[in-house]
Amino acid sequence: MYVIMVYDVNEKRVAKILKIARKYLKWVQNSVLEGELSPGKYEKLKLEVSRLIDEKEDSVRFYVMDSQKVFNLETLGVEKGEDGFIF
Amino acid sequence: MESVYLFSSGTLKRKANTICLETESGRKYIPVENVMDIKVFGEVDLNKRFLEFLSQKRIPIHFFNREGYYVGTFYPREYLNSGFLILKQAEHYINQEKRMLIAREIVSRSFQNMVDFLKKRKVRADSLTRYKKKAEEASNVSELMGIEGNAREEYYSMIDSLVSDERFRIEKRTRRPPKNFANTLISFGNSLLYTTVLSLIYQTHLDPRIGYLHETNFRRFSLNLDIAELFKPAVVDRLFLNLVNTRQINEKHFDEISEGLMLNDEGKSLFVKNYEQALRETVFHKKLNRYVSMRSLIKMELHKLEKHLIGEQVFGSEE
């Protein structure tokens, strides 16, 4: 499945969230990461995130889709992240 | 799970529990949990700590030299160990009859795949069918290898008839170094496929050192070469035809080296991009009643071999 993760958390935890998310997904722009993920890995990611955040003030959203094919992506301005896995 | 390809030069590091590539243009993070293997083409520095990390995350890393030849693999400590299966693998190698059964199956199936590949493109492949019969009658492995070589030569000449630009014909298979455009592309594609199969073998209980068609010896992995035979037409040869006939690849993508040719970085990364796409492409699998990717098909082939070795199901019996 394809997952887009978006987060808005207290400044103290921003860096920590980013570190967790980067293990599973590719960075796209500030506070947004996305990528193909197996259901098991997705659960692991959610678990790690939920252990860290403060449920009263932080918000993390996951857009979960069957594949990358089900949506169209349009970008205006700069493409900040890398495309694909060829560096 | 993704394959990571590195063409740029820099340092590979473990950082914040994930993979970090530091280059002149900045730091790039690679999601470690989603990496199947890493293929390195550029001049990359790395340290033991990084290899330890890969080992822990079960990620093999393959190295290629400037010419695009395979150099070697850091094959992490195996995590799926089965003494039982290793014994079975050895048993099927040592017993001539059992070994021939597997080798013959690989050869005749790879012939079938060549025939299918040509038929789809409306090329008559009667002579290959003849070779298939010969292979079924072969009595030892070296005879089988000989037949395989002859058939492949004929097969490549038939592929040539599908190449519109005659500068890109194979003519004669040359290696180390390949001498013309076509041979360079096919050699590069084959070595990519070998490493992909090796990475997939790592995810099974199979030992890549014991092959059946290719001699098991002191040098290197051979099981991946066996399994790759089955997929050369559908992955490498198809990619070759597409790239050449759509003129995506041209003489600008090659550099001359002593006595031969090599793909330059631009050529390599164009090839790799299309190679990845080819592995992702799905075909309809009748038995499973769903679409499966090329990569999963390779994995399924390995599982079939595993089942054959432990005596659950004869290799190539179903469908």
Interface residues (C-beta under 8 A of the other chain):
Chain A: K19 R22 K23 Y24 L25 K26 W27 G35 E36 L37 S38 K41 K44 L45 E82 G84 F85 I86 F87
Chain B: M1 E2 S3 V4 Y5 L6 F7 S8 A16 N17 T18 L21 T23 K28 Y29 I30 P31 V32 E33 N34 S269 V272 K273 E276
